[in-house]
Every structure is written in structure tokens, then in C-alpha cells.
């Protein structure tokens, strides 16, 4: 690393600028980087510090991506394959530089090139800000899927929104979590390409006009523009690069009222511009107010309308080259996948575009819509199954409300005429829920199930719950509509690039790096699970990752942690069902026991560092209390000289993809401890397991399948099973629950003020009583606590036997082959979308 930007600048001056977009040799790459520094300038001419070097390097890499993107686009246009369009409200992309040069196979060449300027590639990669386009597992899954679509050469695109300020950046203060706006676009993103020719009108509000012929058209209201930004997604070791197309909301110059502005009415003059900015300002804006609800619905419709107009434009653009060019061909050329219920409005919007804009009748439009759209369900949580007020929907989207009402009416008639035995259940199956006349709602999940040709869950257990409970009555109408597609992760980002030491060991022992795109090859490690040489190399790689993690923790929290202690990590969105509260109560109990031990007893203890990270939604009070509690417990434990050699508790702030890329390789035990039946899948569990981390968890989501793959003896299981949960809640209501004394001890220590004066009564009260709002321990923390503590005792014992622990670690990696997103996407392509690979020649 140069000592100053001046030193770097003089190094840069020695490298002659020369445009070489396809350069693969270090000298030519350096010339191209120098060319971008001089001729694509974003900073003053004499500046070439780490930040400037990052942007120039990224733009040089982008040259490669643009060439591949162009070739892929032209290839798809010529060959006209059926294409998949993936609609998601969020994408958690992470940093792009390391991933891009890795997928392109030019990491070494770029590392050499940037050395000519006095930089290390890793240091430049650290200058990049994570793209703030997502929140949690839903968005990260979408990003893994795009990586796999490109790697498998599938004709597919992603569509999303270009959020300027993201969800939020998390700052931890004495008061707990503070939310501040993300700044990833404060300067610019070097990866995106604005497409000024791709602009679509998006209407809100207005009224319906009926022509003399009876056709209906939506008119009036306010109209904004959707402008496209493309982010190229390169496949691994392939020529294909696909697109994540992000929409930005704009108002036009005509919408700026110059008369009002010159009259001093500045806000009124730019009213529509201000409203446009709101749409893509923040991911998941607070929806406690009427304005917040309206904005969220606007965001969802904006994504759906812009994307479908684009899809139809691209279909018609290629349709002119076809012989028949009929609309009936649309489902044979287009597959649309809805990632959860957020893009549900794609259904009535496609109907509207086909009927009102293209002149099709209802039956033909419905047939096309049904054969085009598929829906992935990601949750069984009632609050996450979206329901929109019919009044809000009618106000914002009057034409879509009409279409939804007609879909609901025809569905009801179909059930009555063909499934008379289900007539009594029709009200719960309908799209429109009028059971509360004061607050009638549209049930978006029901609209998806009724309208889509396929509905899938994301893990075996979750899909079974959908079929047997949540959507059971729909299954009796459409038994073949429901599928399982167990989630997966990209092994490129989540092992190959983020854990180079372990990755090299895997390649060495398998004698191939083909596992990077064929993860099933990892099973070949099983035969070496007892090999002492592999054990030594494995332990060395893990220690290197732990030291890197310890440095990160010191840098961001000021807490020193011991790389020789057991690194125990839980990183995910903070939510009561994910049970970070169970984790911290376990830590409190561990602390209490340590305080009671003699010096001799402590010598026998397994030292442990517990790390918890994740964002609590801004208006989710109990989740924010949990964040505060973790920090308060850490402040006491970490500064207690009696115990801090044996226990540390650290909250990792501002959890995102880049933080995960440091934490996951350094982890040894990971907690996936949600109440059974409530986590649809989880994907961080797969990332940990792939990196040789042992899981402690419940039989929930993909934990079930991970345990089957890695072996029961290499997974620490505890807790109630999904089919017991309803009965246990009933027992609780009937006063039959008897809390474990250890559970009471942990709660009492918090209530005693041992961790500060903050009032944790409202949080702890959620665990008390037998029923009532916010009480009765709905997530079974108390019931599962004793088996959780017992499982943690087994962990402590197992960790003392280093040979056994390393073998468990190796077998976790060896059993992770099933959990590649390549496998998941290949199944979607074949069994839902009906698309095939279309590699660029």
C-alpha cells in the first residue's frame, strides 16, 4: 500500500494510459486502468489514492463485463430462446470487484496490474461499498440465483429497484441501534450502466374510461417515468453475462412548474419530482402511516409495471423476426418468477397490458398470464403474507382493483361449479377478504396461488407445511401446482473467493477445482476425514480465517477476542422467531455459572466468543431491545476480569454481505435456532456449513436437509419439532408449562440490573404469562431453553477433542454439495420455467 496518494500518483504516471477493454495481461490491464484514471475521470487529475484506484480498476473490469453483456444480449436476440425474468424487491449483491475478476478468471492478472500502482487488489476491493439493494436472506438468495443463472448460461434477467439509501446503515450507541441512510450512491456505482433509451411511463391514481365498445382504459392521475440501470452479472468460466436491471423513478422537465418556482412556491413547483425521488429512496419504508402504506404499494407497482412493459417490449422486438408472431406464443418465450409476494401486482398488470394496451380478451389474457407467472413463497409468518387495504388499492390502482375483483369472482364461480364440497371454505380461499367490513383487504398470497401456474416452497419442510397447512385447500383444487425447490448458495462467492485458504486445501485434496461449479464433488473429502495431514492443513486455514475475523472485530468494536477460543456466531435479521433472545439468555446463563465457579473449575471450561449480528427493523421495538441487550451483556462480560478469559459477547455492527464474508470463514459453531416450522429455509446455515462450521440448531427450514447431508453426529440438535409447536402453545395457554430453573435464573439476572439500568421488562414479559398480546412466549424460548443449554454443553465437550471437531468440520464441508444455487436454478429451469442453456459461442 503506498504511503500517500502522491506516491500512488507518481506510480500511476509511470504507467502509460492505453485503452484495452479486453486486456488479460497485467501490463495491458495496467494501461487500461491508467486510461480510465485519465479519460473517464471522476476526481481531480493529481488524485490517485486507494479510492480513485478502486474506481479506475472497477471501470477497467467493467469493460470486460460490457463486452460479454453485449455479446450475450445479441446472442439471445438472434437465437430467441425462452427467457426467465426474475422479479424481486431486493437483491443483496455485496461487493462486486473480487467476484467479477474471479468469475472472469483474471484475478491474478488484476492483482499484478494494480501492484504497478503500488496497491494490493484486496485493499482496493475493500474500498468498495456494498450495494444497498437488499435486507436479508430474500435479497441474498436472489443475488446467488443471478450468479447461477449466468454460470449455467441460462437466458434470464433480474429486475429490481435502485434504492438510493437502502434499508439503513446500523450504528450502535449507548441507546442501542441507530439507523442512518446508506451512502453507496453518495459518489456513484462503477458497475451500473444507465440506459437512457429504456424509459417507461408508470401511472398512479386516476380513473377508468369506458369506450363506446365497452373496452376500459386507465387515464388521468400522475405519471412518472421508470429509467433503466443495468448491472452486468458475469457467469463463472463462461462467456455469458446477464443483467440485473434496476429501475429509477423520474419526473420529466415538463413536470417542473416554472411559474410556481418563480413565484416562490419552490416545493409545489417540484412536487412530482419529489414524489419520484421517494419511490426509490428507501427499501421497505415504514408503513405504520397511510402515507407509508401508499409508498410501499407504489414501489411494488413501479417494479412490476416497468418490468412487464420491458418484457413485453423485448418480446415484441423479437416477435417481428418470428413467422407467426402471435400473443399465444408469449408463455413459450417468457417465464416470470415472483420472488415472494412483493411483486404480486405483476399479475393484474400483465392482464391490464394485454387487455387494455394490446386489445386481447379476458380469456386469452388470463390464459397467457397463468402460463407465464410462477410464485415462490418464502414465509408462513402471517405478518409477512401481505394483505393490502382494498381502499388504498382502489385509490392508487383503480384498474388493477377491477381486474383483481374479476379474478376473485371467476375463481369463486369455478370452485362452486367444479368443487362443490369446498363451498364452505371459499371465503378463506378468496383473494378478497371482506370478513371485516371496516377493513376489507386483498390477500396477495392468495392472488399468487390462484393465478400462477406453479407455487414453490424453499425447503422440504417448508414446502410440506405449505401443502399440508397454509395452502392445503388449494392443493385439493390443483394437486400438481405445488413444488419444492430447496434454496442454495453460490459456491463462488461463499467459499472460493471469501475463504481462499480453505478453498485451496479443498482443490488440493480433490485434485481439481471443478467443485467450484460442481459442488457435489465435495463428497470426495469424506474419505480423507481422518487424515492427519488434512487435519493439520484444515486447522491452519481455520486459524488464519479466525485471526482475520478477530482483526475485523477489533477494528469495528474495539473488543479484543482470542482466536484460540471457540468462535460461536449468529448473524441474521433480528426477529423474535429467529430467537437471538434464546442465544443471549444462554450467554447470560453461561456468564452466571462462570461467576459461581472456582478458579480450578474455570480451568476446565471451553473458552468461547459469542458473536451476534443483524439489523432490527426500525419500527420493530422488541427486536431493537434484543440488540440493546446483546450490547449491554457484552459491555459487562467483556470487562469482567473474572470471566473474560473464558467468555466474550460481541455484537457485530452493520451486518452485510462483506461482513459475512469475513465472519463465516472464521466461524466454528453457528446458531440456527428458530422456532421449528417458522424459518422457510435459511441460507446462511448453508454458507456456514460449506465453510466447515458446525451448526447448533432446531429441525427447521433447511437445517433438516443439512443435517441429513452432513450426518446427524456432525450437527447439534435441540428443541421442539414443527409438528409439536401448536400443541405446546395450547399447553401453555392451558397453564401446563413449567419453566426450567436455569431459564428463570437467566431472566432474573437481567431483571436484577446486572447489565445496566435499561428497562428490559417489556422484552422479558413476552416470555411470561400463558396468553395475551405480546405474552405467552409464542416462540417457545422457555420450552426449548433446557435442551438448548444441554446441546451447548455437548458442544463444549466436543470442542475439547480437537481431532473430533476438525473431522466434524471437514464432514460439514463434504456434505454441502446439495446446497449449491446451481442445483436449485437447474431445477427451476427444468421443472418450472422450461428454459435451457444458451451459451454464447
N, C-alpha and C positions, 0 to 999 in steps of 0.2 A: 504494500500500500504506500503510495507516495506521501511524503510528509506534508505537502501542500498542493493546492490546485495549481500553483505556479509551476511546481516541479512536474506535475502531470501535463500541464500546458506545454512546457518545453519538450517533454517526451512526445506529445501529440504533434508538435511542429516537425519532428523528425520523420514522422510517417506521412508519406506523400498521399494526398487525397486522390482516390481514383474510384469512380463508380463501378461496382462489380456485384450486381444484385445476386448472382448465383454462386458467389465465391465459396469455395470449400477448403482452400489452403490458407493457413494462418496469415501469410503476408498479404494476400489479396483481400482477406476479411478485414485486416487492419486498415488497408487502404479504403475499403468501403465504409468502415466506421468513421475514419477521418473525413471522408467525403460528406457523410451525414452531419458531422460536427460543423463543417464549414458551409454546406449548401442546403441543409434542412435545419437552419438554426432556430433554437428556442431560447438561447441565452446569449449574453454579450460575447463578442469574439474571443476575448482573452480567458474566458472561464472554461476550465475543463477538469473540474473536481469530480468526485465519485458520482454525484447526481447527474451531471452533464454526460459523463462517460456511460452511465447506465442508459440514458435516453438514446444516445447515438448507437450504442450496441444493440438496443432493442429495435431501433429502426432498421439496422442492418439485417437483423434476424427477420424482421417483418418483410423485407424484400423477398426472402425465400418463401415466406408464407403466402404473400400476394401472388407470386408466380404459380404456386401449387393450387391456390384457391381459384385463380383464373382458369388453369388447365382443367380443374375438376368441374367448374361451372360449365365450361364449353363441352366437356365430355358428357356430362349429364344432359345438356341441351341436345346434343347430337343423338345420343343413344335412347333418350326419352324413357328411362326406366320408371317404374312406380317409385314414388318418393314418400318418405315419412317426415312429417312436420311435428316437432315436439314442443308443446305449449306449456310453459312453466312460469309462475310468478317470480321464481327466484332461481338463481344459479350461484353457487359458491365456488368461484373459479380458483381463488388463490393467486399466487404469483405465477407469471407465465414464462419468464425467461428460461429458467432451468428446464421446465417441462418442454418448451419449444425446441431448444437445442438438443435435448435428449431424444425427443421423438424424431427429430430430423437427422439424428446420428452425427451431429457436428459439435458435440460438447468439447472434445479435446482440441479441435481446431480453434474454437472460440476462446478457450482458456489460454491457448498460446497467443492468440491475436491480442487479447486485452493486456497481456503481460508486456507487450511492446509499448503500452502507455503507462506501465508501472502499476497495473491493477491485477487483483485476483478476481476470477469470474464469480466466485462465491460472494465476495464483498460487493460486487456490482449488483448481483441478484438481490442482496439484502437491501438495496436502495429502493426496490420496487414496493409499492403499496398494494395490498390485497384489493382486488376489485370488489367494491361493496354492493354486490348484487344479490346477496342471499343472507340467510339467517342460520339455518341448521342443516339437519340431515336431508331434508327435501331438496334443498338447493345444491348440496354437495353431490347427492345422487344424480341429479340432472347433469352436473358437470362431468362426473365419471361416465355417464351414459354417452355424452357427446364424444369423449375421448375414445370410447369403444366403437361408436358408430364410424368414426373416421378410420380407426385402426382396422376395422373389418371391411372397409371400403364400401360401406352402405350408403345409398343415396338418401341422405337425411339432413335435416336442418333443425336448429333450435330457435325458438322465438321467446323473447323476454322483454323487460323494460329496463331502460338505462337510468337507474336511480342515482341522483347526484349525491345524496347524503346517506345512502344505505339505510340500515336499521339504526345503528348508532355505534359509536366507539365507547367502550366501557372504561371509566376511570374509577378507581377505588379510593375513597376518602374515609375519614373517621365516621362519617354518617352512613357509609355503605356504598352502594353503586350509584354513580352519577353517569348520565347519558349525555354525550356530546356528539355533534354531527361528524360523520366520516369525511375525510378530506382527500379521497382517492382521485377526485377530478379537480382538485384545487389548482393544479397546473394542467395536466392533460394525461390521457392514456395513450401510450405509443402504439398500442395494439389495434385500436379501433380505426375503421375506415368509414367516414361519413359518406353516404350515398345520396347526393343532392337530387338525383333523379327519381329516387324511390320515396314518394310522398303520397299519403292517402288522407282524405277528409274523414274526420270522426265527429259524428253528431251526438249532442246530448239534448235532453228535454224536447221541446217542440210538440207537434200534434200529427194526427193521421189525416191524410187527404184521400177521399174516395172518388175515383173517376166514374164517369157515366157507365163504363163497362163493369164496374164493381171491383176493379183492382185497387189495392190500397198502397199508399206511399207515405213514408215518414218525411215531414217537412218542418221548417222553422227551427226554433231553438238556437243553440250556439254550436258553431262548427270550428273544431281545431284541426291541426294537421299532425300526422304522425310521420316523422322523419327517420329513416333507417340508418343505423350504425352497424357495420359488420365487424365481428371479431373472428378471425380465421382460427380454426381448430385443426391442428395437424394430426394425422394418424401416425402410429409408431411404425417406422421402417416401411412406409408406403408412400406413394406419390400423391395420395388423396389428402385434401384439406377441405373440411366442410365449414359451415358458417353458424355462428351464433348471432342472429340478427336481433338487435336491441332497438326498441322504439323510443324516440324522444318526442315529447309534446311541444308543439309550436303554435303560436298565433302569427298571422301574416301582418305585413306592414299596413295593409288596408284596415286592419282591426285596431290600429293605433289612432285615437281620435285627436287630431292635431288642434282642432278648435278648442276642445276642452283643456288640452295641455296648455295652450297659450292663454287660456282664461284662468290658469292657476289650479285647475282641477286635475292635478297630476295623477292621483290614484285612479280616478274614474277614467281618465284617458287611456290608461294601460290595463284596464280591468281584465280583458280577455288574456292578455299576455301573462298577467299574474296568475290567473286560473290555470293556464297551460303549464306554468312552472310548478304548480302544486302537484300535478298528476305524477310527475317523475321525480319529485323531491325526495320522498322517503318511502322505504319498504314498510308495509304494514303500519300505516299511520293509525294513531289511537282512534278507536271507533266508539268511545263512550257517548259522544255527542252526535246529533243528527248530521252535522257537517262532516264529521269523521266517517260516518257510515256512507254518506253520499260520495265522499272522496274515494273510499275503498272500492265501491261499486264502479265508479268512474275508471279507476285504474284497471279493474278486471275487464271491463268492456273495451277500454282503449287497447289493451293487449290483444283481445280476441278479434276485434274488428280490423285493426291494422294487419294482423297476421293473416286472417282469412281473405281480406282483399288482395294481399300479396300472393297468397296461394292460388287464388282464382286467376289473378293476372298471369302468373307463371304457367298455369295450366292452359290458359288461352293463348299465351305466347308460343307454346309448343304445339297447341292444338292445330294451328294453321298449317303445321308440317304433316299432320296426320291425314289419312284418307277420309275417315268418317267424320272426325271432329265433333262427335255428339256428346251432350252432357251425361248421357248414361255411362260414358267411359270414365267419368270423374273418379269413382271409387276404385277403378282399375289402375289409376295413375296417382292417386293421392290417399295417404293414410294420415289421420290426425290423432295424436295421442294427448289426452288431457292429464297432466301431472297433478293429481288431486282435484278438488272441486273449484279451485280459484278460476280456472278458465272455462267453467261450465257454460258461460254465455256464448261460447263458440257454437253451441247447438242452435239456439234461436237465431244467432247472427248468420250462420250458414243458410238456414231456412229463409231468412229475410233477403239475403243477397240473391239466392236462387229464384225466389218468387218475385220480389219487387224490382230487382235490378235486371235479372236475366229472363224474366217472363215465364218461369216454369209453374206448373200447377202444384197444389199441395202434395198429392200422392207421389209425384215424381221427385219433388224436392225432399220429401220425407224419406223416400227410399234411398236417395243419394246420401243424405245426412246420416242415416242409420248405418249404411255400409261403409262410411268414411271414418266415423269417430269411434274411438275406444277410450276407456276411462280407467285410470289407476287409482284405487282407493289407498290412502296412507294412514287411516286412523279409524278407531272405533270410539274415540272420545266424543261425547255428544256436542261439546262446545266447538269442536273442530269440524263437525259436519255442518257446513254453512247453511244458514237459513236467513233469507233476506225479506225484509218487510215488503209486502205487496204494494203498499202505498209509496214507498221510496222507489221501488222498481218502476211503478207506473209513471211516476213523476219524471224520472230520469230517462227511462227507455219505454215509451208508450207502445211502440210497435212490437217490441220483444215480449212485453207483457201479454199482448193479444196472442202472440204465437205460443207462448207457454200455456196460456189458458186453453188454447185449442189442442195442444199436445195432451194436456191433462184430461180434457173432455173425451178425446178419442181413446186414450188409454183406459179410462173408466168404462167406456162403452165396450171396448174389446174384452175386458175382464168379465163384465156382466154377460156378454154373449157367448164367450168360449170357456169361461171358468166359473160357472155359477156357484160352485162350492166355496169360492173365495169372496163372494159378495160381501160377507160380514167383515172382511179385512180390508176392504177397498180404501177406507178413509186413511189407514196408516200407510198404504202404498202410494197414494196420490201424490202428485207434485205440489199441489196447492193444499196447504194446511189451514183450514178455516175453523179449527176447533176452539180457538179463542177469537170470537168475533171482533174484539177490540184490537187484536194484533195478528191479523192473518199474514202468513209468511209463505215464501216459495222455498221448498226443500231442494237444495241444489244437488245433493247426492241422489235423491230420487229421480230428478230430471236426468242425471247422467245414466243411471241404471236403466231407465225406461228408453232412453234414446240411443245409447251406444250399442254397437254390435258385440263388444266384449268388455267385461269388467274383470280386473285382476287385483288380487292382493299381493303383498310383497314379501311374504314368508309363509311357509307351510302352515304354521299355527294360525297366523293372521287370516290367511285365505279360508281356512276351515271355520274360523269364527264368523267371517263374512257369510259363508254359505249356510252355516248351521244356526246363526243367531241374527246378526244385523240385517242381512238380505234374504233370510230363509224363505220368505213367502214369494219373493221374486224368482228364486230357484225353481219353485214348483211351476211357475209360468214359463221360464226359459232355462231349463236344466243345463243347456250347453253354453250359456253365456258367460259362465264364471270360470276363471283360471287362476293358477298361482304362478307368479314369477318372482322367485326369491331374489332379493336385491344382491348387488355385487359392487366391488370397488375396482378401480383401475390399478393393476399391479405396477404400472409405470410410476406414477406419482407416489404411490403408497408403499413401495419397497425399493424399487430400482433407483429412484432419484433421491428419496428422502433418507435412505439408510444405506449409503454406498458400501460401508464396511461389511454389513451383513449380506448385502447383495452380491458382493464379490465372493464371499465364502460359499453362498448358495451355488453360484456359477461354477466355482472351482470343484465342488464336490459332486455336482450333477454333470460336470464336464460339458456344459452347454449353457448359453444364455437364452435359449429358446423359451424357458419358463416365463420370460417377460411377456410373451404373447400366447403362451400355452401353459396356464398356471397349474394344470393337472400334473405336470412333470414334477412338482414339488414332492409328490409321494415318494419319489426316488430317495429323499433324505431319510426315510424311515429305516432303511437298512443300516444307516450309519449312526442311529440314535444313541448307541452305547460306545461309539468310537472315541477314545480319549483325546486323540489329536483334534477331531472336530469339536469336542467339548472345550478344549483349550482355546481354539480359534473363536468359537461362538462366544465364550465368556469375555474374551478380549474385545470383540466387536461390541458387545452389550455395554461393557465398561466405557468404551470410547463414546458411545451414544449417551450414557448416563452423565459423563463429565460435560458433554456439550449442553445437556439439559440443565445441569447444576449451574453452569455459567449463565444460561438464559434466566433461571430463577433469580440468581444474584443480581443480574442486570435490571430486571423489571420489578423486583420486590425488595431487594436489599437483604434477603434472607439467605444465609449460607446453609447448604444441605450437603450431607455426606454421601458421596457416590457408592459407598460400601453398605449403606442401609437399603432395605427393601423399598423400591420406588413403587408406590401404590397410587394409581391415577384414575380419577373420574372426570372426564371432560365432555360436556354436552349442555344443551339448553337447560336452564334451571327450571324445573317443573316438579310439582308435588308427586306426580306419578313416576317420575324418574328417580325419585327418592334420594336426592342428595342429603335430605334430612336424616335418613337412616344412616348414611355414611358418617355424618358429623356427630350424630348421637353415639355411634360406635367409637369414634375417636375420643369423645368426651369420656366414655366408659373406660377406654384404654388408659387415658390420662389419669383418671381416678385410681385405677388399680396400680399404676406405676407409683403414684404418690403414697400408696399404702405399703409398698414393698420395701424390704431392707436392701442395703447396698449389695449383699450377696445374691438376693433374689433377682435384682436388676441385671446382674451379670449374665443371667441365663435368658434374658429377653432378646427377641429378634428386633433389632433397631429398624424403625420404619419411618419413611417420609410419605405423608398423605398429601396428595395434590388434588385440588378440586378447581375446575374452571368452567366457565359458561356464562352466558348473558341471561339475565332475568328480564322479561318483557317489561317495558317502562311502567305499565299500569297494573302489573301483577304483584300485589303487595306482599303476599306470603313468600313468593319466590325471592323478592328483594330482601326480605327478612332472613332467608336462608343464607344469601350471600353475606349479609352483615354478620350472621352468627359464625360462619366459617372464618371470617377475618378476625372476629373477636376471640374465638377459641385459639386461633393461630398466634395472636398477639400475646396471650398468656402462656401457652405451651412453649413457644419458641424462646421465650425469655425466662423460663423457669430452669435454673441450673440443676435442679434435682432430676429433671426428666429429659432435658433437650438433647442429651446424647442418644436417647432411646426413641424419642418421638418428636417429629416436627409436623406441623399442619400448615400448608401454604395454599392460599387462593391465587390462582394464575389469572392475572387480569387480561381483559380484551381478547378472549379466546377467538381464534380464527384459523384458517387453513394453514397459514405459515407457522403459527404457534403449534398446531397439531403436528406439523412435520418435524418439530423438534421433540415434542413430548412423547409421541407414540414410539419412535425408535428407542427412547430411553426408558420405557416403562417395563416393569416386570410383572406387576399384578394390575389388572384393570377391573373396575367395578361397573357391572351392567345389571342393575339391581331393581329395575322397575317392577311394579306390581304385576304379577303374571296376567297375561291377556290384554295388557294396555299398551305395550310398545309394539307397533305394527311389525317392525323388523329390527331397526337399528343397523347402522353400517360402521360406526366407529368400532363396534365389537369385532368386526371382520378385519379392520385395519390393525388393531392391537394383536389379534391372533396371528395375522400374517407376519408381523414383526417379532414373533417369538414371545409374546406376552401371554401369561396365563390369566384366564378370566375367572372371577368370582361372580356368580350371577344366579338369577332365577330362571325357571323354564319359561322364558318369554321371548317373543319375536324370533329373530334368527339365532338366538342363544341355543335353541333346541337343536337346530341343524349343525351349528358349530360344535356342540358337544358330541353329536353323533360322529362328525368327521374327525375330530382331534382325539376322541377317546374319552370315556367318562372319567377315567382316572387322571386325566390332564385338565380337568375343569372342576372348580369348587362350587358345588351346587348347594343351594339352600332355598327355603321359602315355600309358600303355598303354591299349588298348581292352579292353572287358569280355571279348571272346572270346579275348583273348591271355593273360589273367591266369592261368588254370590251367596253360597251357604254360610260362609264365615261372616259376611256383612249382616246376614239375617240373625246369626247367633249374637252378634254384637248388639243389634237393635233389641234383642230379647234379654240383654243383660248377662249373657253367658260367658263373656270374655274375662279371663283372669290374667292381668298383666304379669310378666316376669319381673322378679325383684330387680334384676340388672337394668331393665328398661326404666323402672321407677327411679333408680339411683342416678342414671344419666340425666333424666329430666330434672330431678331435684337439684343436681349440681348447677345446672343452668339457671334454674329459678332462684338459687341462693345468691346470685350475683357474682359468682366466682369469675365470670368472664365479662364483667363490667355492669354498668347500671342500666343499659338499654332494656326496655320492657319487652321480653320475649313471650309474655303470657299469651297474646293473641295467636302466635305461631304454635306454641305448645298446647294451647287449648284445642287446636284442631285434632290433637291426638287423644283428647279426653271425651268423656260422656259416651252415650250409646247411640245418639241420633241427633238430628238437627243441623241447620245450615252451618257449614264450616266446623262441624264437630263429628265425633264418632269414628275418627281415624279411617276415613274412606279408603285410603291407600294401604291399609294393613301394616303400617310401620311397626306397631306394637306386637302384632301377631308374628311377624317374621323376625323380630329382633333377636330372640334367643337362638334361632337356627342360624342367623347371620353371625352372631358372636361365636358360635361353635365352629362355623365354617372358617372364620378368621383365625381361630386357634389352630385349626388344621393347616392353614396357610403358614402360620409362624413355624410350625413343626417341619413342614415340608421344605421351607426355605433354608433351614439349618443343614439339610442334606444337599450340598451344592450339586453333587452328581445327579441326584434325582431331579432337582429343579431344572438343571440345564437340559436334561432329557425331556422333561415336560415342555420346555421352551421350544426345543427342536421339533417335537411332535405337533406343537401348535402350528408352526410354520408349515410343516409337512402336510397337515390336514386342511390347509386353507385353499386348495386348488378349486374347490367348488365355488368359492366366493369371488370369482373374477366377474367384473361387469361385462367382459367379453362374452362369457357364457350367458348371462342374463339377456344381453342385447341380441345375441344369436337366437335365443328363444322367442323374444318379442318379434324379431324379423320374420321368423318362420311361422310362428303359431298365431300371431295377432295381425301383423302388418302385411304379410305376404309380399315382402321385398327380398331381393337377392343382391349379392355383392356386385359392384360395378367399378372395378379398379381402373384408374387412369393408365392407359398403356405406356 
